[in-house]
């Protein structure tokens, strides 16, 4: 009989912000929508550790990974310094995926400085671009092929840092080529590869691209924010996406993540955890443990946290 997972959880992707600091321009009231997420009004408020604790209440989250939240682009080190000053009791933001603009002339220096912080185990520089500007995060669609950007990426290997990929489905095959060109670099795909175009053609493009990336052994996937691009989601529609991700990557290269508070634009916090557990109840205990705990432990070097529980 299928049993939903009930063990410890590492939440591999969420954000924190204090809008009073004025360091998150994309959340300013006059900025409108971004990235195809719809209205952002519900998350235009401070989201601090206490808010995250409220949203995971009752869930056995033993550690979480904070992913850069589009802090002011010319001050990427500022977000890391701000995070260090927060109360992270309970393993909240035990590790950081920090931002560095990889094509920046000083990218190598910025990566070296980020890596000095032991909580920084990954870097993200958003490459997500869509022909529809309202669905884009990045200003251009060819960053993964840019020579300067790739030079910055090369620096991550010196520090053993992973790279988080936030992109659109029609960029997945380019990401597969990138992973092939950097076989020693771990790439972690965010949000299932953002299946944003929900018609038959768009979903076929997503499935084909995801399969291409999954064939690269130096890749992993976050099955996160399943509700972001599925306006009329049901357990069946979410399950179909999860199944494709697991068919490609397997539980050993997949990890659960909440993407709070962004996911809360489209679902209640408790529903996100419940749906994911229900939809993965048929997996074996080892597969469930990999999905909720072990893959994230390896990817973000959280062994010490897991062993302490």
N, C-alpha and C positions, 0 to 999 in steps of 0.2 A: 504494500500500500504506500503511495507517495507520501513523503513527509517533508513539510517545509523546513528550511534551515532554521536552526535555533541556536547556533554557536556564536562565537565572537565575530565582530565585523570590523573591517577597516574600510572607512568611507574614502575612496580614492580620489574624490574630486568635489570640492565645494569652495565657496568664496566668503570672504568677510570684507566689510567696508564701513567706514565712518564718513558719511557724506558731508559732515560739517567741515572736514578737512579740505574739501574742494579739489580732491585729487582724482576724481572719477568723472571726467567730462562727459562720457557717454550716458551717464545717469542724470545729467542736468535736466531740469524740467523742460527746457526749450529744445532738447535734442530729438524728441520724437522717437520713432521705432528704430530698431537696429537688428540686423542679422536675421530678419524674418521671424522674430520672436513675438511679434504683435506689440500691443501696448506694454510699456515697461512701468507704468504708474505704480503697480503693486509692489515693486521692489525698489522704488525711489524712496528708500528709508534706510536708516542705519541697520546694518546686519553684523552683529558682534558675537563673541562667544556665547553670551547668555541667550541670544536669539537662536543660535544653532543648537544649543543644549535643549531649548524648548522644543525645537522641531524634531529632535531625535529622541525625545523622552520615551522611555520604555524599550528602546532598542539597545542591544548590547554592543554599541560602538566603542571599541577600545582605543582607536586612533583614527585620525583623519589627515588628509593631505590637502593643504590649501593651494589652490591654483591661482596664479596671478589674475587679477580682476580688472585689467585694462586701466591700471593706475596711470597717472600722467606720464606720457611716453618719454619725456626728457628727464625723468627722475626714477628710473626703474629700481635703483637701490633703495629709494625711499620707502617703497612698500615692504621690502624685507626688514628694514629697520623698524618700521611701524609694527609689523607682526611680532617682532621680538619683544615688544613692550606689552603685549596683551596677556591676559590670564588664560593660559592654555591647559588648565587643570582637566584631567580626564583624557589626555591625549589629543585634545583638539589642536589642529595645525601642528602635529608632531613633525611633519615634513612640509617643505614648500616646493612648489614648482614655480620658480621665479621668472620674471620677464627679462629678456635681453633682446634688443633689436639686432638681429644677427648681421645685417648689412651695414650697420653703423661703423664708421671708421675706428671707433674705440671698442668694438665688440669684444675683442679678445681680453682687453683690460677689464671690461664690465663682467665678463664671464668669470675671470679669475677672482674678482672681488666678491661676486655672488657665491662662488664655491668656497670661499673662506668661512662661510656660515655653515656649520655642520647640519643644520636643518634643511639646507638647500640640496636636494638630490635630483632635481630636474629643472629644465628650462622650457619655456614656451614662448614662441613668437608666432602670433596668429597669421596663418596664410589663407584663411577662408575667404574665397572670392566667388561671386556668382555673376552671371551676365546681367541680372537684375540688381541694380545698385542697392535697393532696399533690402536685399538678402546677403549683402557682402559685409564683412568685417575689415578685410584688407583692402588697400587702395589699388592693388594690382594683382593680376592672376598668375604671374610667372615667377614669384619669389623663389620657389623651390629649384628653379633652373638658373637663378642669378649667381654669378661667380663670387661676388662679395659675400652674399648671404651664405653660400656654401663654405666659404673660408671660415666664417664665424662658427658654423655648425661643426667644423673639424675640431675646434677648440674644446668642445664638450668632452671628447675622449680623454683628454689630459686629466680630467677630474672625475671620470666615470659617471657623468651626468646623463640621465635619460633626456629625450626630447618629446614633448607632448605636441601632437599634431591636431590642430583644429582646422578643418577644411571642409569643402563641399564635395558631393559625390563625383562630379565630373573632374575633380582633381585627384581622385584615388589612384588612377593608373600612373599619374606623374609621381605620386608618393611612393608607389611600388618601385618605380625606377630609382627614386632617391634612396630608398632602403637598400636596393641592390648596389648602388654606388658607395654606400657607407655600411658595409656588412657588419662592422663591429659596433655600430651605434644602435642602441635600443630606442625604437620609436613607439610611442604609446598613442594610439588613435583615440581621440575624444568623441564622446557622444554618438557612438556607433557609426561614425562617418557622416553624421548629419543628413539623414534621408529626408530632405526638405521638399523635394518635388514628388508628390504622392500619387501622381497619375501612373499608368502602367509603364510608360516610357521612362519616367524618372526613377521608379523603383527598380526597373530592369538595369538601368545605368548604375544605380547604387549597388545592387547585388553583384554585377560583373566587376565593378571596381573594387569592391570589398574582397572578393575572391582573389583578385590579383595581388592586393596588398597582403592578404593572409598567407599567400604562398611564400612570403619572405620570412624566414625564421627569426629575424631580429625585430619582429613587430609584436605588439600586444594591443588589446582593445579595451576601452572602458565602455561597458554597457550602461550608459548613463543618460539621464534626461530623455528617456524614451518618449515622453509626452510633449516635447518641445515642438515637434513638427507634425503632430497628429491631433488636429483640432477636435476630432470626434472619437478619441481613443476609447478602446474597449480592451478587456483582457485578451481577447483574440487578436486584435491588431498589434498590441504590444508583444504578445507571444510570438507572432510571426517574425518580428524584427529580432528578438532574442534568439530564435532558432537559427536564423541566417548567420548571426554573429558567432554562435557556438559551432555551427557546422564548419565555418571557416577557420576559426582560431582555436577551438576547443577550450574547455574550462581552464586548462593550464596556461593559456595566454589571454585570458579574459578576466575582468574584474568588475564588480559592482561599484557604482558611485552614484551619489544623490544629485549632484549639481545644485545643491541648495545655495542661495534662495532662488536661483533662476527657474528651477523646475517648479517652484511654487506658483509661477505664473499660470500653470496649466493643470495643477492637481494639488490636493492637500498633502502635507508632508507624510502623514501616516499611510495614505493610500499608495504612495510611491514604494515604501518599504514592503507593505503587504502584497502589492501586485507582483513585485519582483520575487518574493519568497514563494508565492502561489505558483507562479509561472516556471519556477525552477525546482519545484518539489519532486519531479520525476527523476532528477539527476541523482547519481550515487552520492553517498556521504562525502567521498573524497572529492568529487567534482564540485559539490556545493562548497566545501571548505576552500578549494582553490578559488572559486568565484568570489566568495565573500571575504577571504582572508589572505590566502597564500600568494596569489599572483601579485597583489598590491604589496605584500610584505617584501617580496623579492625586488619588484620594480623600483620601490622607493626606499629600500634599505631600512626596513622597520623591524628587523629581527629582534633587536633589543627590547622593543615595546611588546612584541608578542610574547617573548620569553618571560617578561615580567608579570604577565597576567596569570 
